[in-house]
Amino acid sequence: MFARDIGIDLGTANVLIHVKGKGIVLNEPSVVALDKNSGKVLAVGEEARRMVGRTPGNIVAIRPLKDGVIADFEVTEAMLKHFINKLNVKGLLSKPRMLICCPTNITSVEQKAIREAAEKSGGKNVYLEEEPKVAAIGAGMDIFQPYGNMVVDIGGGTTDVAVLSMGDIVTASSIKMAGDKFDLEILNYIKREYKLLIGERTAEDIKVNVATVFPGGRNEEISIRGRDMVTGLPRTITVNSKEVHDALRESVAVIVQAAKSVLERTPPELSADIIDRGVILTGGGALLNGLDQLLAEELKVPVLVAEAPMDCVAIGTGIMLDNMDRLPRKKLV
């Protein structure tokens, strides 16, 4: 009868939806397949992701979010509509309240675009909340006490680094260096070193299965196939962990630098708390082998990976929806 409140982690790589009282009910890639000629949506989510790089000319698989913000408004709206209709959360008499997460440094225009897309896809009151704050709550940190908590949320399009205290962000930084850029670095490395063209999905397989960012973190190999740039024919090569480590070194250094700059701007009392409590890694990028060890070595503080890093933001939205009445209102006018 009545609509349920829903929390949305609107990610560059994946959309996760938390429905109040049910938990995380949807986790699908942020991909939409369109027919170029008619503009008709053919597939959304996992079904569309399988089409990436494998479609005929008239079908395109689009990722409507880029670097944590909406790049294609209409396609984002269609994607959200599809997911919300699939969940059947609308009531007969009411529309659901929505809590959506966004990076810390997005502009008011980008915030407005997210809010409008959510309203058009069936939301009543739309609230926006900063991603690292929600991720910290989802990771089990008590950010409402007067202690310093530091979270590094590495998603698909952005990495958000924040120090939180008393339920709000004290210092933060958001950079456009995250999972998608790692894939691109691997793809370019294979192209440069082996003169072999591979797709995004193959690059992601390499990242998941053999990549490490800490020297000696893992030593594995993977066979990959692609198109030879010289002959134009298919070819198979073997890539090992050390090569991927070299390919990702510069990208990961950017994330380390962002974490350092946030710590440098943090009040000394809160910095002291972080030495005791450590840094929590959330987001899909937290699963990158050796990243926690590298950050611990560079920042000189303990670094822990959250229990379910991919789900932290969605879990956090659920906790915030349950305590909506006690939270400071951030509804955009």
SULLIN-V572937 format. One line per field, one symbol per residue. psi: psi as a letter, one per 40 degrees, with the letter a starting at -180 (. if undefined). burial: + if it has 9 or more other ideal C-beta (glycine too) atoms within 8 Angstrom, else -. A space follows every 10 residues. Layout:
BEGIN
psi=???
burial=???
END
This chain:
BEGIN
psi=diiihihhgg iddihhhhhh edahehgiig hhhihddeeh hdiibdddde ehefiidehh hihehhfeih dhdddddddd dddddddfei ideiiiihhi iiidfiiddd dddddddddd eeichhiiih ddddddddee igeeifihhh hhhhaddihh hihiifeihd iihhifhadd dddddddddd dddefhhiid ddddddddde iiehhedigi iihiiahhdd deiiihihhi dddddddedd dddddddddd ddddehiddd dddddddihh hiidedehhe ddddddddef iihihidgdd eddddddddd ddfddeihhf hi.
burial=--++++++++ ++++++++++ ---+-+++++ +++++----- +-+++-+++- ++--+---+- +++++--+++ --+-++++++ ++++--+-++ +--+-+++++ ++++-+---+ +++++++++- ++++-+++++ +++++++++- +-+---++++ ++++++++++ +++++--+++ ++++++++++ ++++++++++ +----+-+++ -++++++--+ ++++--+--- -+-+-+++-- ----+-+-++ +-+++-+++- ++-+++-+++ +++--+---+ ++++--++++ ++++++++++ ++++++-++- +-++++--++ ++++++++++ +--+--+--- -+-
END
